[in-house]
Amino acid sequence: MVDLRSDTLTQPTSGMRRAMAEAVVGDEQKREDPTVIALEERAAALLGHDAAIYLPTATMGNQIALRLLSEPGDEVVAEGSSHVFRYELGGPAVHGGLAMKPLASEDGLLTPEDVRAAVNPPGDLHMAPTRILSLENTHNGGGGRVWPLDRFSDVVAEARAQGLRVHLDGARLLNAAVAAGVSAADYGREADTVTLCLSKGLGCPLGAVIATSSELAPKARRFKHLFGGAMRQAGVVAATGLYALDHHVERLAEDHANARRLGEGLAEAGLPVACDAIESNFVLVHVESIGIAADDAVARLRAEGVLLSFAAKRGVLRAVTHLDVSAEDIDRAIPAIARALSRRAAPVRAAADVPTAY
């Protein structure tokens, strides 16, 4: 089976497992775990900020960031298919008391004009004050699209001109940095808060960080406890983050190359794949445009030994390359996907476990 559902499926490497076994640990809640502290210091520098806080998940990091930058009753603006709106169960409303204003786009990327038009008139007592712009890089719902740094900077500049604070959901920020050929800090320092997920392309079993200024960090750490994210001997897993930053960042380019290899192979087989939109480790296949329902396509693919998941857009499947997918796996997947999505293939009863698109 070639599993291309998500880069969250990576298994810890043998080197990671050794790092876990050898980690020096302490009480993380009391700031006595040296491995956690080392990861936080490394992550802060990587993301262009003064401080970073180690967390169980990037979803928690996003929710802490939005709570940190706002007051209940404020409004947060983000692209409509962004993770903070689509896959975090209404968290901004639940955890931060925020109104949520989704903006439409084709690929998850906004323009300064989008931001300007979205801001409620300041001082209008009948409308929630627009307070935060949340951006995502790479953009999951947009099919792994990478923000060009100049466009990202222009959008942030407009947000600043409108008096907004900026959060960067950088779950896959290192994919973006590698693809764009810039540092993660070039993106990160533009925002007030940045999250980074360690359990996607970096291959850790769990964990994330939120990076911010020295002024906001104490409050972010307080929210970590409030949200239930404080841990004890967390260095056992933080060690995998340090290992990943040493060994798994530059190799993200291999995942991107495998995604392009897959997309080009599927396009050559006549399948509806926009190869020019493959910028990181995502490949989108528009199955309904060839008359196959998405759930039927998933079942056909499973029968051929390939797993894909539903993308954010209706009628589209996605394949996500990652640490545990080799070039040989891609070469096996291409003809299998082509067979499965042939119009002549018989429908297959859908499996009970519906793929997700985190």
C-alpha positions in Angstrom: 0.0 0.0 0.0 1.3 3.5 -0.9 -0.2 5.8 1.6 -0.4 9.4 0.3 -3.3 10.6 2.5 -1.2 13.1 4.6 2.3 13.9 5.8 0.9 13.4 9.4 1.4 9.7 8.8 5.2 9.7 9.1 6.8 7.2 11.5 9.7 8.2 13.8 13.0 7.2 12.1 15.5 5.1 13.9 17.6 8.2 14.6 14.6 9.9 16.2 14.0 6.9 18.3 17.6 6.9 19.6 17.2 10.6 20.3 14.1 9.9 22.4 15.8 7.2 24.3 18.9 9.3 25.1 17.0 12.6 25.9 17.9 14.4 29.1 14.6 15.4 30.7 13.1 17.4 33.6 9.8 18.9 34.6 8.7 20.9 31.7 6.0 22.7 33.6 8.7 24.1 36.0 10.9 25.0 33.1 13.4 22.3 34.1 13.5 20.2 31.0 16.8 21.0 29.2 15.7 19.3 25.9 12.5 21.3 25.7 14.4 24.5 26.5 16.9 23.8 23.8 14.2 23.1 21.2 12.4 26.4 22.2 15.5 28.4 21.8 16.3 26.8 18.4 12.7 27.3 17.2 12.6 31.0 18.2 15.7 31.7 16.1 14.5 29.6 13.2 11.2 31.5 13.1 12.6 35.0 13.6 11.3 35.7 17.1 12.6 36.2 20.6 10.9 33.2 22.2 9.1 30.0 21.5 6.9 27.7 23.5 6.7 23.9 23.0 3.2 22.6 22.6 1.5 19.2 22.0 -0.1 20.4 18.7 -0.1 23.2 16.2 -3.9 23.5 16.5 -3.4 24.4 20.1 -0.7 26.9 19.0 -3.1 28.6 16.5 -5.8 28.9 19.1 -3.3 30.3 21.7 -2.1 32.8 19.1 -5.6 34.1 18.3 -6.4 34.4 22.0 -3.1 36.2 22.6 -3.7 38.8 20.0 -7.3 39.7 20.7 -10.1 40.2 23.2 -13.5 38.4 23.1 -15.8 40.1 20.7 -13.0 40.9 18.2 -13.0 39.6 14.6 -10.4 37.4 13.0 -10.0 37.4 9.2 -8.6 34.5 7.2 -8.9 32.7 3.9 -12.0 30.6 3.9 -10.4 27.2 3.6 -7.6 28.0 6.1 -7.0 25.4 8.8 -7.9 27.7 11.6 -11.4 28.1 10.1 -12.1 24.7 8.5 -10.3 22.1 10.6 -10.2 23.5 14.2 -13.9 23.0 15.1 -14.8 26.6 15.5 -11.9 27.1 17.9 -11.6 30.9 17.5 -15.2 31.3 18.6 -14.9 28.8 21.4 -11.5 29.6 22.9 -11.2 33.3 22.0 -14.8 34.5 21.6 -13.9 35.7 18.2 -16.1 36.5 15.2 -14.7 34.7 12.1 -14.7 36.3 8.7 -13.7 34.0 5.9 -12.3 35.4 2.6 -12.7 33.7 -0.7 -9.7 32.8 -2.9 -8.8 30.3 -5.6 -5.6 29.0 -4.0 -5.6 30.1 -0.4 -3.5 33.3 -1.0 -4.9 36.7 -0.4 -4.1 40.2 -1.8 -3.8 43.6 0.0 -7.1 44.5 -1.6 -8.8 41.5 0.0 -7.5 42.6 3.4 -8.5 46.2 3.0 -12.0 45.3 2.0 -12.5 42.9 4.9 -11.8 45.4 7.7 -14.9 46.7 9.5 -15.1 50.4 9.9 -13.2 51.4 13.0 -15.3 52.7 15.8 -18.6 51.3 14.4 -20.3 50.1 17.6 -22.6 47.7 15.7 -19.7 45.6 14.2 -17.0 43.5 15.8 -13.6 45.3 15.5 -11.4 43.5 13.0 -8.3 42.7 15.0 -6.3 39.8 13.5 -5.3 38.6 10.0 -4.4 34.9 10.0 -2.3 33.6 7.1 -1.3 30.1 6.3 2.0 29.0 4.6 2.0 26.5 2.9 -1.7 26.7 2.4 -3.4 23.3 3.0 -6.8 24.2 1.5 -5.1 25.7 -1.5 -3.3 22.5 -2.3 0.1 23.2 -0.7 0.6 26.6 -2.3 3.6 28.6 -1.2 3.3 32.3 -0.5 5.9 34.3 -2.5 7.7 36.3 0.1 7.1 39.7 -1.5 3.3 39.0 -1.8 3.3 37.8 1.8 5.1 41.0 2.9 2.7 43.2 0.9 -0.4 41.6 2.5 1.1 41.9 6.0 2.0 45.6 5.3 -1.7 46.2 4.4 -2.8 44.5 7.6 -0.5 46.8 9.6 -1.8 49.8 7.8 -5.3 48.7 8.9 -4.2 48.3 12.5 -4.4 44.5 12.5 -2.2 42.0 14.3 -0.9 39.1 12.2 -0.8 35.4 13.0 1.1 33.0 10.7 -0.1 29.4 10.7 3.2 27.9 9.7 2.3 24.2 10.2 4.2 23.5 7.0 6.3 26.7 7.0 9.5 24.8 6.4 8.1 23.3 3.3 7.4 26.8 2.1 10.9 28.1 3.0 12.6 25.2 1.2 10.4 25.6 -1.8 10.8 29.4 -2.0 14.5 29.3 -1.2 14.2 31.7 1.7 14.6 31.3 5.4 11.6 30.5 7.6 12.5 33.6 9.6 12.0 35.8 6.6 8.3 34.9 6.8 8.1 34.5 10.6 9.4 37.9 11.6 6.6 39.6 9.6 4.0 38.2 12.0 3.2 38.7 15.7 2.9 35.0 16.3 4.0 31.9 14.2 3.2 28.3 14.7 5.2 25.4 13.3 4.1 21.7 13.4 6.8 19.2 14.0 4.6 16.1 13.2 4.0 16.7 9.5 6.9 16.9 7.0 9.5 17.0 9.8 8.4 13.5 10.8 8.1 13.8 14.6 5.5 11.7 16.4 3.9 14.8 17.9 4.6 18.4 18.9 4.6 22.0 17.7 5.9 25.4 18.7 4.5 28.9 18.8 7.0 31.7 18.4 6.5 35.3 19.4 8.1 38.4 21.0 9.6 38.4 24.5 6.7 40.7 25.6 4.0 38.3 24.5 5.7 35.0 25.4 4.8 35.0 29.1 1.1 35.4 28.3 1.4 32.7 25.6 3.0 30.3 28.1 0.1 31.1 30.6 -2.4 30.2 27.8 -0.5 27.0 27.2 -1.4 26.0 30.8 -4.9 27.3 30.5 -5.5 25.3 27.3 -4.2 22.1 29.0 -0.9 22.0 27.1 1.5 21.9 30.0 3.5 18.7 30.2 6.1 17.0 32.5 9.1 15.1 31.1 8.4 16.3 27.6 12.0 16.2 26.5 11.4 12.6 25.4 9.4 14.0 22.5 11.1 17.4 22.2 14.2 15.5 21.3 12.6 14.4 18.1 12.1 18.0 17.2 15.7 18.8 17.6 16.6 15.7 15.6 14.2 16.8 12.8 15.7 20.3 12.6 19.1 18.8 12.2 18.2 16.1 9.7 14.8 16.6 8.1 14.6 20.2 6.8 16.7 20.2 3.6 15.3 16.8 2.7 11.8 18.3 2.3 13.0 19.1 -1.2 12.9 15.4 -1.9 9.2 15.4 -1.0 8.6 18.3 -3.3 10.4 16.5 -6.1 8.3 13.4 -5.5 5.1 15.4 -5.7 6.1 16.9 -9.0 7.1 13.4 -10.3 3.7 12.1 -9.3 1.8 15.0 -10.7 3.6 14.9 -14.1 3.2 11.2 -14.3 -0.6 11.4 -13.6 -0.9 14.3 -16.1 0.9 12.2 -18.8 -1.6 9.4 -18.0 -4.4 11.8 -18.9 -5.6 12.6 -15.4 -6.8 16.1 -14.5 -3.8 17.4 -12.5 -2.6 21.1 -12.7 1.2 20.5 -12.6 1.9 24.3 -12.5 0.1 24.4 -9.1 2.4 21.8 -7.5 4.7 24.0 -5.3 5.4 21.8 -2.3 4.3 18.2 -1.3 0.7 18.3 -2.5 -0.9 17.0 -5.7 -4.5 17.6 -6.4 -6.5 15.4 -8.7 -9.9 16.8 -9.9 -11.7 13.5 -10.1 -15.3 14.8 -10.5 -14.2 16.6 -13.7 -13.8 13.1 -15.3 -17.1 11.9 -14.0 -16.0 10.0 -10.9 -17.4 10.8 -7.5 -14.7 11.5 -4.9 -15.8 8.7 -2.5 -16.0 6.2 -5.4 -12.5 7.4 -6.5 -11.1 6.8 -3.0 -12.5 3.3 -2.9 -11.1 2.5 -6.4 -7.7 3.7 -5.4 -7.7 1.6 -2.2 -8.5 -1.4 -4.3 -5.4 -0.7 -6.4 -3.2 -0.3 -3.3 -3.0 3.5 -3.1 -4.5 5.8 -0.4 -5.5 9.4 -1.2 -7.6 11.8 0.9 -10.3 14.4 0.2 -9.0 17.9 -0.5 -10.7 21.0 0.7 -12.5 21.6 -2.6 -15.4 19.4 -3.5 -14.7 16.7 -6.1 -10.9 16.9 -5.6 -8.6 14.3 -4.0 -5.1 15.1 -2.8 -1.9 13.1 -2.6 0.7 14.2 -0.1 4.3 13.1 -0.3 6.4 12.8 2.9 9.3 11.2 4.6 8.0 7.6 4.3 7.3 7.9 0.5 10.1 7.1 -1.8 10.6 7.7 -5.5 10.0 4.0 -6.1 6.6 4.3 -4.3 5.7 7.2 -6.6 6.6 5.0 -9.6 4.3 2.3 -8.3 1.5 4.8 -7.5 1.3 6.4 -10.9 0.1 3.4 -12.9 -2.1 2.2 -10.0 -3.8 5.6 -9.8 -4.3 5.7 -13.5 -5.9 2.2 -13.5 -8.1 3.1 -10.6 -9.4 6.3 -12.2 -10.0 4.9 -15.6 -13.6 5.3 -16.7 -13.7 1.6 -17.4 -12.9 0.7 -13.8 -15.9 -0.7 -12.0 -17.2 1.2 -8.9 -16.0 -0.2 -5.6 -17.9 0.0 -2.3 -16.4 2.8 -0.2 -14.4 1.9 2.9 -15.8 2.9 6.2 -12.8 4.9 7.3 -13.2 8.2 5.3 -9.9 9.9 4.7 -9.3 13.4 6.1 -7.3 16.3 4.8 -5.5 17.8 7.8 
